[in-house]
Structure formats: structure tokens, C-alpha cells
Amino acid sequence: MSVWAALQVMTLVLIVVGAALAVRLKDLLAAVIALAAASLLLSLAFYLLQAPDVAIAEAGIGAALTTAIYVLAIRKTHRKEEE
Amino acid sequence: MIAELSFGVAAAVMVGFMVVSVLRLAIGPTAADRAVAMDTINTLVVTTMVLLGAAFGQVVLVDVAIVYALLSFISTLYIARYLEKGAR
């Protein structure tokens, strides 16, 4: 397995871990942070697949805009998810 | 060839650091720990992009890393503002 394939596999495993955390965490702010981390790593995966324009779009929308909107929504509502 | 491989190995080491940061993201007790872990992942992703741009030998890929560094700052800013002020 070459170095590039190992990089892609590690990045994809990290994306799955981040997405599972975003689903499982009960603290919604922590879930948003995990979602942002998964989005960042998804951008890196696009970059590894030689698609830098898609990586820029994913960084702008996924990392910056989505996190900001979710944090604003949490500020207006509750932070903890009810059981 | 050797230069490409060494840049690739350096990028793989950075992704290994990301694994440790995701571990902190998973077990971090407070939200501040998780925010710092996400910011560390941000910086490591920018570093990996610069290293891979050097490995692929294309200057335009470094521009992606610069734009990324500018944009990733915003999410950390919003989370930090929420942690400072709370719900109000």
C-alpha cells in the first residue's frame, strides 16, 4: 500500500469517527464541534482526491458557515439534548 | 521521487497527529477541550495541504491551504464567542 492510499484510508476513518461522534454526543455544542471536525477532514479527503475547488467549497460551507449557523441556533435554544 | 515520498510521509505523520486530536475530541470532558482539539485539527489540515501541495508540485494547491486557513478561523471564532458569553 502506497503512502497516498494510507493517507486516504486514515482520513476516511477519521471522517467516520467524527460523524459517529456528532451523532452520539448529547452535548449539542460538542456535537457541532465534532461535525465541524468531520467537515474539515472531508475537505482534506477532497484535496487528496485532486479536487481543490471542491475542497475550497467544502471548507467555506461546511467548516465556516454551517458551524456558525449551528452555534447561533444553540445560542437561541438549549445546549443539552433531552434524554 | 524521493522528495515526493518524504513529503508524503510527513503528511502521513500529520494525519497520525490528527488521530490523537480526534481522540481528545472524543473523550474531552468540557466543550473547551473539544474546541481546542478542533482548532488543532484545523492547523494540522492546513499543514497537510501545504505538504501535499509541495509533494504534488503544484503551486495552486497551496492557495487552497491559504483560503482554508482563513475560513477555518471563523468557526473557531464563533465557538469561542459562545463559550465566553454563554447563552446570552
Backbone of each chain as nested JSON, in Angstrom:
{
  "chains": [
    {"id": "A", "residues": [
      {"number": 1, "name": "MET", "atoms": {"N": [0.86, -1.195, 0.0], "CA": [0.0, 0.0, 0.0], "C": [0.888, 1.235, 0.0]}},
      {"number": 2, "name": "SER", "atoms": {"N": [0.606, 2.124, -0.937], "CA": [1.467, 3.303, -1.036], "C": [1.12, 4.314, 0.048]}},
      {"number": 3, "name": "VAL", "atoms": {"N": [1.937, 5.35, 0.12], "CA": [1.719, 6.377, 1.141], "C": [0.403, 7.1, 0.908]}},
      {"number": 4, "name": "TRP", "atoms": {"N": [0.057, 7.315, -0.378], "CA": [-1.154, 8.088, -0.694], "C": [-2.401, 7.314, -0.312]}},
      {"number": 5, "name": "ALA", "atoms": {"N": [-2.371, 5.997, -0.57], "CA": [-3.528, 5.183, -0.185], "C": [-3.675, 5.146, 1.328]}},
      {"number": 6, "name": "ALA", "atoms": {"N": [-2.546, 5.069, 2.039], "CA": [-2.604, 5.056, 3.506], "C": [-3.173, 6.374, 4.026]}},
      {"number": 7, "name": "LEU", "atoms": {"N": [-2.768, 7.492, 3.398], "CA": [-3.301, 8.806, 3.79], "C": [-4.811, 8.855, 3.609]}},
      {"number": 8, "name": "GLN", "atoms": {"N": [-5.284, 8.361, 2.444], "CA": [-6.72, 8.408, 2.192], "C": [-7.485, 7.544, 3.168]}},
      {"number": 9, "name": "VAL", "atoms": {"N": [-6.948, 6.358, 3.456], "CA": [-7.655, 5.461, 4.372], "C": [-7.737, 6.074, 5.758]}},
      {"number": 10, "name": "MET", "atoms": {"N": [-6.629, 6.655, 6.238], "CA": [-6.631, 7.263, 7.577], "C": [-7.618, 8.431, 7.64]}},
      {"number": 11, "name": "THR", "atoms": {"N": [-7.633, 9.253, 6.569], "CA": [-8.548, 10.389, 6.556], "C": [-10.008, 9.929, 6.576]}},
      {"number": 12, "name": "LEU", "atoms": {"N": [-10.31, 8.879, 5.797], "CA": [-11.702, 8.415, 5.745], "C": [-12.132, 7.804, 7.075]}},
      {"number": 13, "name": "VAL", "atoms": {"N": [-11.222, 7.085, 7.733], "CA": [-11.553, 6.528, 9.054], "C": [-11.839, 7.658, 10.045]}},
      {"number": 14, "name": "LEU", "atoms": {"N": [-11.036, 8.727, 9.976], "CA": [-11.264, 9.86, 10.883], "C": [-12.592, 10.542, 10.594]}},
      {"number": 15, "name": "ILE", "atoms": {"N": [-12.978, 10.617, 9.303], "CA": [-14.281, 11.21, 8.969], "C": [-15.405, 10.403, 9.598]}},
      {"number": 16, "name": "VAL", "atoms": {"N": [-15.302, 9.076, 9.507], "CA": [-16.362, 8.229, 10.062], "C": [-16.424, 8.399, 11.58]}},
      {"number": 17, "name": "VAL", "atoms": {"N": [-15.256, 8.468, 12.235], "CA": [-15.244, 8.65, 13.691], "C": [-15.884, 9.986, 14.077]}},
      {"number": 18, "name": "GLY", "atoms": {"N": [-15.548, 11.048, 13.333], "CA": [-16.128, 12.355, 13.63], "C": [-17.624, 12.38, 13.423]}},
      {"number": 19, "name": "ALA", "atoms": {"N": [-18.107, 11.728, 12.365], "CA": [-19.549, 11.7, 12.107], "C": [-20.28, 10.904, 13.182]}},
      {"number": 20, "name": "ALA", "atoms": {"N": [-19.683, 9.782, 13.625], "CA": [-20.311, 8.99, 14.69], "C": [-20.37, 9.785, 15.991]}},
      {"number": 21, "name": "LEU", "atoms": {"N": [-19.305, 10.547, 16.267], "CA": [-19.322, 11.406, 17.46], "C": [-20.415, 12.453, 17.362]}},
      {"number": 22, "name": "ALA", "atoms": {"N": [-20.569, 13.059, 16.178], "CA": [-21.589, 14.092, 16.002], "C": [-22.989, 13.534, 16.238]}},
      {"number": 23, "name": "VAL", "atoms": {"N": [-23.189, 12.257, 15.921], "CA": [-24.495, 11.662, 16.154], "C": [-24.672, 11.286, 17.619]}},
      {"number": 24, "name": "ARG", "atoms": {"N": [-23.623, 10.742, 18.253], "CA": [-23.768, 10.13, 19.563], "C": [-23.746, 11.129, 20.715]}},
      {"number": 25, "name": "LEU", "atoms": {"N": [-23.042, 12.257, 20.553], "CA": [-22.841, 13.155, 21.697], "C": [-24.148, 13.82, 22.102]}},
      {"number": 26, "name": "LYS", "atoms": {"N": [-24.358, 13.937, 23.422], "CA": [-25.583, 14.561, 23.912], "C": [-25.436, 16.069, 24.075]}},
      {"number": 27, "name": "ASP", "atoms": {"N": [-24.214, 16.518, 24.346], "CA": [-23.945, 17.957, 24.397], "C": [-23.928, 18.482, 22.96]}},
      {"number": 28, "name": "LEU", "atoms": {"N": [-24.9, 19.353, 22.633], "CA": [-25.051, 19.726, 21.226], "C": [-23.894, 20.573, 20.723]}},
      {"number": 29, "name": "LEU", "atoms": {"N": [-23.29, 21.38, 21.604], "CA": [-22.13, 22.161, 21.165], "C": [-20.978, 21.236, 20.805]}},
      {"number": 30, "name": "ALA", "atoms": {"N": [-20.773, 20.177, 21.624], "CA": [-19.726, 19.2, 21.308], "C": [-20.044, 18.475, 20.014]}},
      {"number": 31, "name": "ALA", "atoms": {"N": [-21.341, 18.205, 19.776], "CA": [-21.724, 17.541, 18.525], "C": [-21.431, 18.437, 17.331]}},
      {"number": 32, "name": "VAL", "atoms": {"N": [-21.676, 19.753, 17.491], "CA": [-21.385, 20.68, 16.396], "C": [-19.89, 20.736, 16.132]}},
      {"number": 33, "name": "ILE", "atoms": {"N": [-19.09, 20.71, 17.224], "CA": [-17.634, 20.732, 17.047], "C": [-17.168, 19.466, 16.327]}},
      {"number": 34, "name": "ALA", "atoms": {"N": [-17.753, 18.316, 16.699], "CA": [-17.385, 17.062, 16.022], "C": [-17.783, 17.102, 14.551]}},
      {"number": 35, "name": "LEU", "atoms": {"N": [-18.948, 17.698, 14.268], "CA": [-19.376, 17.825, 12.869], "C": [-18.431, 18.725, 12.088]}},
      {"number": 36, "name": "ALA", "atoms": {"N": [-17.971, 19.806, 12.725], "CA": [-17.017, 20.698, 12.065], "C": [-15.713, 19.969, 11.774]}},
      {"number": 37, "name": "ALA", "atoms": {"N": [-15.263, 19.151, 12.73], "CA": [-14.022, 18.402, 12.516], "C": [-14.194, 17.402, 11.378]}},
      {"number": 38, "name": "ALA", "atoms": {"N": [-15.358, 16.729, 11.33], "CA": [-15.605, 15.785, 10.239], "C": [-15.637, 16.513, 8.903]}},
      {"number": 39, "name": "SER", "atoms": {"N": [-16.199, 17.733, 8.896], "CA": [-16.259, 18.507, 7.659], "C": [-14.867, 18.93, 7.199]}},
      {"number": 40, "name": "LEU", "atoms": {"N": [-14.036, 19.325, 8.168], "CA": [-12.653, 19.685, 7.831], "C": [-11.932, 18.512, 7.193]}},
      {"number": 41, "name": "LEU", "atoms": {"N": [-12.102, 17.324, 7.806], "CA": [-11.409, 16.147, 7.289], "C": [-11.968, 15.723, 5.936]}},
      {"number": 42, "name": "LEU", "atoms": {"N": [-13.268, 15.976, 5.718], "CA": [-13.855, 15.698, 4.399], "C": [-13.229, 16.595, 3.342]}},
      {"number": 43, "name": "SER", "atoms": {"N": [-12.957, 17.854, 3.734], "CA": [-12.283, 18.765, 2.82], "C": [-10.892, 18.24, 2.47]}},
      {"number": 44, "name": "LEU", "atoms": {"N": [-10.195, 17.695, 3.482], "CA": [-8.872, 17.109, 3.219], "C": [-8.985, 15.899, 2.293]}},
      {"number": 45, "name": "ALA", "atoms": {"N": [-10.08, 15.143, 2.441], "CA": [-10.269, 13.977, 1.569], "C": [-10.481, 14.423, 0.12]}},
      {"number": 46, "name": "PHE", "atoms": {"N": [-11.273, 15.512, -0.08], "CA": [-11.442, 16.044, -1.428], "C": [-10.112, 16.497, -2.004]}},
      {"number": 47, "name": "TYR", "atoms": {"N": [-9.297, 17.114, -1.134], "CA": [-7.986, 17.588, -1.566], "C": [-7.117, 16.415, -2.005]}},
      {"number": 48, "name": "LEU", "atoms": {"N": [-7.18, 15.325, -1.241], "CA": [-6.384, 14.144, -1.592], "C": [-6.852, 13.515, -2.897]}},
      {"number": 49, "name": "LEU", "atoms": {"N": [-8.134, 13.715, -3.236], "CA": [-8.659, 13.191, -4.495], "C": [-8.434, 14.161, -5.643]}},
      {"number": 50, "name": "GLN", "atoms": {"N": [-7.512, 15.139, -5.452], "CA": [-7.118, 16.084, -6.506], "C": [-8.279, 16.952, -6.962]}},
      {"number": 51, "name": "ALA", "atoms": {"N": [-9.148, 17.375, -6.013], "CA": [-10.239, 18.282, -6.356], "C": [-10.162, 19.514, -5.457]}},
      {"number": 52, "name": "PRO", "atoms": {"N": [-9.222, 20.429, -5.701], "CA": [-9.036, 21.563, -4.777], "C": [-10.204, 22.542, -4.781]}},
      {"number": 53, "name": "ASP", "atoms": {"N": [-10.924, 22.679, -5.902], "CA": [-12.055, 23.612, -5.917], "C": [-13.186, 23.11, -5.02]}},
      {"number": 54, "name": "VAL", "atoms": {"N": [-13.447, 21.804, -5.077], "CA": [-14.46, 21.224, -4.194], "C": [-14.004, 21.344, -2.729]}},
      {"number": 55, "name": "ALA", "atoms": {"N": [-12.71, 21.224, -2.507], "CA": [-12.19, 21.354, -1.145], "C": [-12.423, 22.764, -0.616]}},
      {"number": 56, "name": "ILE", "atoms": {"N": [-12.245, 23.78, -1.481], "CA": [-12.489, 25.163, -1.051], "C": [-13.961, 25.361, -0.72]}},
      {"number": 57, "name": "ALA", "atoms": {"N": [-14.854, 24.817, -1.571], "CA": [-16.294, 24.973, -1.318], "C": [-16.682, 24.275, -0.023]}},
      {"number": 58, "name": "GLU", "atoms": {"N": [-16.141, 23.089, 0.192], "CA": [-16.461, 22.345, 1.414], "C": [-15.94, 23.075, 2.65]}},
      {"number": 59, "name": "ALA", "atoms": {"N": [-14.756, 23.677, 2.549], "CA": [-14.205, 24.423, 3.685], "C": [-15.054, 25.643, 3.986]}},
      {"number": 60, "name": "GLY", "atoms": {"N": [-15.489, 26.338, 2.926], "CA": [-16.265, 27.553, 3.143], "C": [-17.635, 27.272, 3.712]}},
      {"number": 61, "name": "ILE", "atoms": {"N": [-18.323, 26.279, 3.155], "CA": [-19.691, 25.999, 3.587], "C": [-19.69, 25.127, 4.828]}},
      {"number": 62, "name": "GLY", "atoms": {"N": [-18.959, 24.018, 4.771], "CA": [-19.019, 23.058, 5.871], "C": [-18.383, 23.546, 7.141]}},
      {"number": 63, "name": "ALA", "atoms": {"N": [-17.167, 24.07, 7.03], "CA": [-16.443, 24.439, 8.243], "C": [-16.915, 25.779, 8.79]}},
      {"number": 64, "name": "ALA", "atoms": {"N": [-16.995, 26.787, 7.932], "CA": [-17.262, 28.136, 8.426], "C": [-18.752, 28.389, 8.626]}},
      {"number": 65, "name": "LEU", "atoms": {"N": [-19.528, 28.23, 7.55], "CA": [-20.919, 28.695, 7.571], "C": [-21.801, 27.799, 8.436]}},
      {"number": 66, "name": "THR", "atoms": {"N": [-21.677, 26.471, 8.259], "CA": [-22.55, 25.55, 8.993], "C": [-22.311, 25.66, 10.493]}},
      {"number": 67, "name": "THR", "atoms": {"N": [-21.04, 25.711, 10.894], "CA": [-20.731, 25.797, 12.321], "C": [-21.269, 27.088, 12.915]}},
      {"number": 68, "name": "ALA", "atoms": {"N": [-21.106, 28.195, 12.177], "CA": [-21.593, 29.473, 12.686], "C": [-23.109, 29.449, 12.862]}},
      {"number": 69, "name": "ILE", "atoms": {"N": [-23.817, 28.896, 11.885], "CA": [-25.279, 28.87, 11.968], "C": [-25.739, 27.962, 13.096]}},
      {"number": 70, "name": "TYR", "atoms": {"N": [-25.084, 26.806, 13.253], "CA": [-25.476, 25.899, 14.331], "C": [-25.216, 26.515, 15.699]}},
      {"number": 71, "name": "VAL", "atoms": {"N": [-24.084, 27.206, 15.851], "CA": [-23.784, 27.824, 17.148], "C": [-24.794, 28.921, 17.458]}},
      {"number": 72, "name": "LEU", "atoms": {"N": [-25.182, 29.692, 16.425], "CA": [-26.214, 30.714, 16.64], "C": [-27.534, 30.074, 17.044]}},
      {"number": 73, "name": "ALA", "atoms": {"N": [-27.857, 28.916, 16.438], "CA": [-29.105, 28.222, 16.795], "C": [-29.048, 27.7, 18.217]}},
      {"number": 74, "name": "ILE", "atoms": {"N": [-27.892, 27.163, 18.632], "CA": [-27.762, 26.672, 20.008], "C": [-27.87, 27.827, 20.995]}},
      {"number": 75, "name": "ARG", "atoms": {"N": [-27.345, 28.978, 20.608], "CA": [-27.441, 30.135, 21.496], "C": [-28.893, 30.523, 21.747]}},
      {"number": 76, "name": "LYS", "atoms": {"N": [-29.749, 30.356, 20.736], "CA": [-31.158, 30.717, 20.901], "C": [-31.964, 29.635, 21.61]}},
      {"number": 77, "name": "THR", "atoms": {"N": [-31.486, 28.382, 21.586], "CA": [-32.265, 27.277, 22.163], "C": [-31.46, 26.632, 23.292]}},
      {"number": 78, "name": "HIS", "atoms": {"N": [-31.645, 25.322, 23.489], "CA": [-30.974, 24.637, 24.592], "C": [-29.685, 23.984, 24.112]}},
      {"number": 79, "name": "ARG", "atoms": {"N": [-28.734, 23.892, 25.068], "CA": [-27.457, 23.298, 24.7], "C": [-27.459, 21.788, 24.877]}},
      {"number": 80, "name": "LYS", "atoms": {"N": [-28.141, 21.313, 25.924], "CA": [-28.147, 19.866, 26.18], "C": [-29.349, 19.227, 25.495]}},
      {"number": 81, "name": "GLU", "atoms": {"N": [-29.091, 18.055, 24.94], "CA": [-30.19, 17.298, 24.348], "C": [-30.907, 16.526, 25.442]}},
      {"number": 82, "name": "GLU", "atoms": {"N": [-32.26, 16.549, 25.397], "CA": [-33.001, 15.809, 26.413], "C": [-32.966, 14.326, 26.134]}},
      {"number": 83, "name": "GLU", "atoms": {"N": [-33.025, 13.552, 27.235], "CA": [-32.967, 12.081, 27.088], "C": [-34.252, 11.547, 26.477]}}
    ]},
    {"id": "B", "residues": [
      {"number": 1, "name": "MET", "atoms": {"N": [11.271, 12.087, -6.873], "CA": [10.682, 10.844, -6.36], "C": [10.896, 10.746, -4.853]}},
      {"number": 2, "name": "ILE", "atoms": {"N": [12.177, 10.916, -4.443], "CA": [12.481, 10.84, -3.01], "C": [11.817, 12.004, -2.272]}},
      {"number": 3, "name": "ALA", "atoms": {"N": [11.836, 13.207, -2.919], "CA": [11.233, 14.376, -2.272], "C": [9.731, 14.176, -2.114]}},
      {"number": 4, "name": "GLU", "atoms": {"N": [9.086, 13.667, -3.169], "CA": [7.642, 13.398, -3.083], "C": [7.327, 12.43, -1.953]}},
      {"number": 5, "name": "LEU", "atoms": {"N": [8.137, 11.374, -1.874], "CA": [7.865, 10.353, -0.864], "C": [8.06, 10.91, 0.543]}},
      {"number": 6, "name": "SER", "atoms": {"N": [9.104, 11.752, 0.709], "CA": [9.333, 12.296, 2.054], "C": [8.225, 13.26, 2.443]}},
      {"number": 7, "name": "PHE", "atoms": {"N": [7.732, 14.069, 1.472], "CA": [6.599, 14.95, 1.779], "C": [5.356, 14.131, 2.119]}},
      {"number": 8, "name": "GLY", "atoms": {"N": [5.176, 13.025, 1.401], "CA": [4.023, 12.172, 1.687], "C": [4.107, 11.541, 3.061]}},
      {"number": 9, "name": "VAL", "atoms": {"N": [5.315, 11.114, 3.442], "CA": [5.478, 10.524, 4.774], "C": [5.223, 11.576, 5.85]}},
      {"number": 10, "name": "ALA", "atoms": {"N": [5.679, 12.819, 5.6], "CA": [5.424, 13.895, 6.565], "C": [3.927, 14.16, 6.694]}},
      {"number": 11, "name": "ALA", "atoms": {"N": [3.212, 14.119, 5.555], "CA": [1.756, 14.309, 5.612], "C": [1.088, 13.175, 6.37]}},
      {"number": 12, "name": "ALA", "atoms": {"N": [1.605, 11.954, 6.204], "CA": [1.034, 10.819, 6.937], "C": [1.255, 10.979, 8.438]}},
      {"number": 13, "name": "VAL", "atoms": {"N": [2.413, 11.522, 8.814], "CA": [2.672, 11.781, 10.24], "C": [1.681, 12.814, 10.77]}},
      {"number": 14, "name": "MET", "atoms": {"N": [1.382, 13.845, 9.941], "CA": [0.402, 14.855, 10.363], "C": [-0.978, 14.23, 10.567]}},
      {"number": 15, "name": "VAL", "atoms": {"N": [-1.338, 13.311, 9.669], "CA": [-2.632, 12.64, 9.837], "C": [-2.613, 11.773, 11.096]}},
      {"number": 16, "name": "GLY", "atoms": {"N": [-1.452, 11.213, 11.427], "CA": [-1.34, 10.488, 12.698], "C": [-1.571, 11.397, 13.893]}},
      {"number": 17, "name": "PHE", "atoms": {"N": [-1.067, 12.632, 13.816], "CA": [-1.358, 13.606, 14.881], "C": [-2.854, 13.907, 14.944]}},
      {"number": 18, "name": "MET", "atoms": {"N": [-3.494, 13.934, 13.757], "CA": [-4.94, 14.172, 13.739], "C": [-5.691, 13.07, 14.474]}},
      {"number": 19, "name": "VAL", "atoms": {"N": [-5.191, 11.833, 14.38], "CA": [-5.833, 10.727, 15.108], "C": [-5.835, 11.028, 16.607]}},
      {"number": 20, "name": "VAL", "atoms": {"N": [-4.709, 11.519, 17.119], "CA": [-4.625, 11.845, 18.548], "C": [-5.593, 12.972, 18.896]}},
      {"number": 21, "name": "SER", "atoms": {"N": [-5.707, 13.965, 17.989], "CA": [-6.618, 15.081, 18.252], "C": [-8.072, 14.631, 18.244]}},
      {"number": 22, "name": "VAL", "atoms": {"N": [-8.407, 13.697, 17.345], "CA": [-9.779, 13.177, 17.321], "C": [-10.061, 12.391, 18.594]}},
      {"number": 23, "name": "LEU", "atoms": {"N": [-9.032, 11.736, 19.135], "CA": [-9.195, 11.047, 20.416], "C": [-9.562, 12.047, 21.512]}},
      {"number": 24, "name": "ARG", "atoms": {"N": [-8.878, 13.178, 21.529], "CA": [-9.214, 14.212, 22.512], "C": [-10.617, 14.753, 22.253]}},
      {"number": 25, "name": "LEU", "atoms": {"N": [-10.976, 14.86, 20.967], "CA": [-12.334, 15.308, 20.631], "C": [-13.373, 14.335, 21.163]}},
      {"number": 26, "name": "ALA", "atoms": {"N": [-13.03, 13.046, 21.205], "CA": [-13.994, 12.053, 21.665], "C": [-14.11, 12.051, 23.183]}},
      {"number": 27, "name": "ILE", "atoms": {"N": [-12.983, 12.131, 23.895], "CA": [-13.031, 11.942, 25.339], "C": [-13.0, 13.246, 26.104]}},
      {"number": 28, "name": "GLY", "atoms": {"N": [-12.816, 14.398, 25.388], "CA": [-12.65, 15.651, 26.101], "C": [-13.82, 15.96, 27.011]}},
      {"number": 29, "name": "PRO", "atoms": {"N": [-13.583, 16.2, 28.319], "CA": [-14.731, 16.378, 29.214], "C": [-15.5, 17.673, 28.94]}},
      {"number": 30, "name": "THR", "atoms": {"N": [-14.812, 18.769, 28.751], "CA": [-15.501, 20.047, 28.552], "C": [-15.538, 20.41, 27.067]}},
      {"number": 31, "name": "ALA", "atoms": {"N": [-16.399, 21.382, 26.759], "CA": [-16.504, 21.828, 25.373], "C": [-15.252, 22.588, 24.942]}},
      {"number": 32, "name": "ALA", "atoms": {"N": [-14.557, 23.221, 25.886], "CA": [-13.346, 23.963, 25.534], "C": [-12.26, 23.009, 25.043]}},
      {"number": 33, "name": "ASP", "atoms": {"N": [-12.171, 21.825, 25.696], "CA": [-11.208, 20.822, 25.226], "C": [-11.49, 20.436, 23.784]}},
      {"number": 34, "name": "ARG", "atoms": {"N": [-12.78, 20.249, 23.493], "CA": [-13.155, 19.833, 22.138], "C": [-12.893, 20.956, 21.139]}},
      {"number": 35, "name": "ALA", "atoms": {"N": [-13.117, 22.201, 21.56], "CA": [-12.858, 23.319, 20.649], "C": [-11.377, 23.412, 20.329]}},
      {"number": 36, "name": "VAL", "atoms": {"N": [-10.542, 23.23, 21.352], "CA": [-9.096, 23.284, 21.108], "C": [-8.663, 22.123, 20.222]}},
      {"number": 37, "name": "ALA", "atoms": {"N": [-9.278, 20.941, 20.428], "CA": [-8.947, 19.79, 19.58], "C": [-9.32, 20.074, 18.133]}},
      {"number": 38, "name": "MET", "atoms": {"N": [-10.505, 20.707, 17.921], "CA": [-10.912, 21.023, 16.555], "C": [-9.972, 22.047, 15.928]}},
      {"number": 39, "name": "ASP", "atoms": {"N": [-9.524, 23.006, 16.723], "CA": [-8.603, 24.004, 16.183], "C": [-7.26, 23.373, 15.834]}},
      {"number": 40, "name": "THR", "atoms": {"N": [-6.831, 22.403, 16.657], "CA": [-5.6, 21.677, 16.337], "C": [-5.754, 20.904, 15.03]}},
      {"number": 41, "name": "ILE", "atoms": {"N": [-6.933, 20.285, 14.846], "CA": [-7.178, 19.561, 13.588], "C": [-7.156, 20.527, 12.411]}},
      {"number": 42, "name": "ASN", "atoms": {"N": [-7.734, 21.724, 12.616], "CA": [-7.665, 22.778, 11.593], "C": [-6.243, 23.023, 11.149]}},
      {"number": 43, "name": "THR", "atoms": {"N": [-5.374, 23.305, 12.123], "CA": [-3.983, 23.646, 11.81], "C": [-3.281, 22.472, 11.131]}},
      {"number": 44, "name": "LEU", "atoms": {"N": [-3.578, 21.257, 11.604], "CA": [-2.932, 20.087, 11.01], "C": [-3.408, 19.859, 9.582]}},
      {"number": 45, "name": "VAL", "atoms": {"N": [-4.694, 20.168, 9.315], "CA": [-5.197, 20.017, 7.945], "C": [-4.506, 21.016, 7.019]}},
      {"number": 46, "name": "VAL", "atoms": {"N": [-4.334, 22.264, 7.5], "CA": [-3.64, 23.266, 6.674], "C": [-2.204, 22.813, 6.41]}},
      {"number": 47, "name": "THR", "atoms": {"N": [-1.536, 22.297, 7.444], "CA": [-0.163, 21.819, 7.267], "C": [-0.102, 20.672, 6.258]}},
      {"number": 48, "name": "THR", "atoms": {"N": [-1.064, 19.749, 6.368], "CA": [-1.078, 18.615, 5.448], "C": [-1.306, 19.08, 4.02]}},
      {"number": 49, "name": "MET", "atoms": {"N": [-2.199, 20.098, 3.855], "CA": [-2.449, 20.591, 2.499], "C": [-1.206, 21.227, 1.907]}},
      {"number": 50, "name": "VAL", "atoms": {"N": [-0.456, 21.994, 2.725], "CA": [0.768, 22.613, 2.208], "C": [1.786, 21.531, 1.838]}},
      {"number": 51, "name": "LEU", "atoms": {"N": [1.919, 20.518, 2.693], "CA": [2.873, 19.437, 2.414], "C": [2.486, 18.676, 1.148]}},
      {"number": 52, "name": "LEU", "atoms": {"N": [1.178, 18.429, 0.972], "CA": [0.752, 17.697, -0.219], "C": [0.891, 18.552, -1.468]}},
      {"number": 53, "name": "GLY", "atoms": {"N": [0.683, 19.871, -1.331], "CA": [0.93, 20.758, -2.466], "C": [2.382, 20.723, -2.887]}},
      {"number": 54, "name": "ALA", "atoms": {"N": [3.283, 20.648, -1.899], "CA": [4.705, 20.516, -2.227], "C": [4.991, 19.157, -2.846]}},
      {"number": 55, "name": "ALA", "atoms": {"N": [4.294, 18.129, -2.371], "CA": [4.544, 16.787, -2.892], "C": [4.059, 16.649, -4.325]}},
      {"number": 56, "name": "PHE", "atoms": {"N": [2.861, 17.249, -4.618], "CA": [2.339, 17.167, -5.973], "C": [3.015, 18.153, -6.906]}},
      {"number": 57, "name": "GLY", "atoms": {"N": [3.75, 19.128, -6.357], "CA": [4.478, 20.068, -7.183], "C": [3.606, 21.078, -7.893]}},
      {"number": 58, "name": "GLN", "atoms": {"N": [2.456, 21.446, -7.281], "CA": [1.579, 22.438, -7.895], "C": [1.368, 23.592, -6.931]}},
      {"number": 59, "name": "VAL", "atoms": {"N": [1.635, 24.812, -7.42], "CA": [1.555, 25.973, -6.545], "C": [0.101, 26.302, -6.21]}},
      {"number": 60, "name": "VAL", "atoms": {"N": [-0.834, 25.987, -7.123], "CA": [-2.235, 26.364, -6.919], "C": [-2.825, 25.629, -5.712]}},
      {"number": 61, "name": "LEU", "atoms": {"N": [-2.253, 24.482, -5.364], "CA": [-2.767, 23.745, -4.213], "C": [-2.434, 24.447, -2.903]}},
      {"number": 62, "name": "VAL", "atoms": {"N": [-1.368, 25.238, -2.889], "CA": [-1.025, 25.987, -1.677], "C": [-2.043, 27.105, -1.442]}},
      {"number": 63, "name": "ASP", "atoms": {"N": [-2.575, 27.666, -2.54], "CA": [-3.613, 28.695, -2.407], "C": [-4.844, 28.146, -1.7]}},
      {"number": 64, "name": "VAL", "atoms": {"N": [-5.182, 26.881, -1.989], "CA": [-6.308, 26.241, -1.301], "C": [-6.053, 26.229, 0.203]}},
      {"number": 65, "name": "ALA", "atoms": {"N": [-4.828, 25.925, 0.588], "CA": [-4.497, 25.886, 2.019], "C": [-4.639, 27.266, 2.651]}},
      {"number": 66, "name": "ILE", "atoms": {"N": [-4.269, 28.318, 1.892], "CA": [-4.374, 29.677, 2.438], "C": [-5.836, 30.052, 2.65]}},
      {"number": 67, "name": "VAL", "atoms": {"N": [-6.672, 29.792, 1.638], "CA": [-8.106, 30.081, 1.764], "C": [-8.699, 29.287, 2.919]}},
      {"number": 68, "name": "TYR", "atoms": {"N": [-8.261, 28.054, 3.04], "CA": [-8.756, 27.179, 4.095], "C": [-8.404, 27.718, 5.474]}},
      {"number": 69, "name": "ALA", "atoms": {"N": [-7.173, 28.202, 5.617], "CA": [-6.741, 28.75, 6.907], "C": [-7.577, 29.967, 7.28]}},
      {"number": 70, "name": "LEU", "atoms": {"N": [-7.929, 30.791, 6.256], "CA": [-8.767, 31.961, 6.528], "C": [-10.173, 31.549, 6.956]}},
      {"number": 71, "name": "LEU", "atoms": {"N": [-10.735, 30.537, 6.28], "CA": [-12.127, 30.184, 6.539], "C": [-12.288, 29.406, 7.84]}},
      {"number": 72, "name": "SER", "atoms": {"N": [-11.33, 28.537, 8.14], "CA": [-11.466, 27.703, 9.325], "C": [-11.386, 28.526, 10.605]}},
      {"number": 73, "name": "PHE", "atoms": {"N": [-10.84, 29.732, 10.487], "CA": [-10.752, 30.622, 11.642], "C": [-12.14, 31.032, 12.131]}},
      {"number": 74, "name": "ILE", "atoms": {"N": [-13.098, 31.126, 11.189], "CA": [-14.408, 31.689, 11.533], "C": [-15.166, 30.777, 12.494]}},
      {"number": 75, "name": "SER", "atoms": {"N": [-15.129, 29.467, 12.233], "CA": [-15.886, 28.549, 13.08], "C": [-15.331, 28.551, 14.498]}},
      {"number": 76, "name": "THR", "atoms": {"N": [-14.007, 28.565, 14.627], "CA": [-13.393, 28.638, 15.959], "C": [-13.79, 29.926, 16.662]}},
      {"number": 77, "name": "LEU", "atoms": {"N": [-13.896, 31.009, 15.883], "CA": [-14.278, 32.297, 16.46], "C": [-15.687, 32.242, 17.047]}},
      {"number": 78, "name": "TYR", "atoms": {"N": [-16.618, 31.63, 16.297], "CA": [-17.993, 31.569, 16.791], "C": [-18.092, 30.694, 18.034]}},
      {"number": 79, "name": "ILE", "atoms": {"N": [-17.407, 29.546, 18.031], "CA": [-17.459, 28.661, 19.197], "C": [-16.844, 29.346, 20.409]}},
      {"number": 80, "name": "ALA", "atoms": {"N": [-15.747, 30.072, 20.203], "CA": [-15.102, 30.754, 21.322], "C": [-15.995, 31.855, 21.875]}},
      {"number": 81, "name": "ARG", "atoms": {"N": [-16.697, 32.555, 20.971], "CA": [-17.614, 33.596, 21.451], "C": [-18.751, 32.997, 22.26]}},
      {"number": 82, "name": "TYR", "atoms": {"N": [-19.262, 31.843, 21.814], "CA": [-20.335, 31.184, 22.572], "C": [-19.82, 30.744, 23.928]}},
      {"number": 83, "name": "LEU", "atoms": {"N": [-18.604, 30.185, 23.987], "CA": [-18.067, 29.707, 25.263], "C": [-17.804, 30.863, 26.215]}},
      {"number": 84, "name": "GLU", "atoms": {"N": [-17.481, 32.025, 25.664], "CA": [-17.186, 33.165, 26.541], "C": [-18.462, 33.74, 27.127]}},
      {"number": 85, "name": "LYS", "atoms": {"N": [-19.47, 33.939, 26.276], "CA": [-20.663, 34.644, 26.717], "C": [-21.766, 33.723, 27.205]}},
      {"number": 86, "name": "GLY", "atoms": {"N": [-21.765, 32.472, 26.822], "CA": [-22.852, 31.582, 27.191], "C": [-24.062, 31.819, 26.323]}},
      {"number": 87, "name": "ALA", "atoms": {"N": [-25.222, 31.556, 26.896], "CA": [-26.439, 31.617, 26.093], "C": [-26.818, 33.051, 25.751]}},
      {"number": 88, "name": "ARG", "atoms": {"N": [-26.407, 34.012, 26.584], "CA": [-26.796, 35.395, 26.316], "C": [-25.842, 36.065, 25.352]}}
    ]}
  ]
}
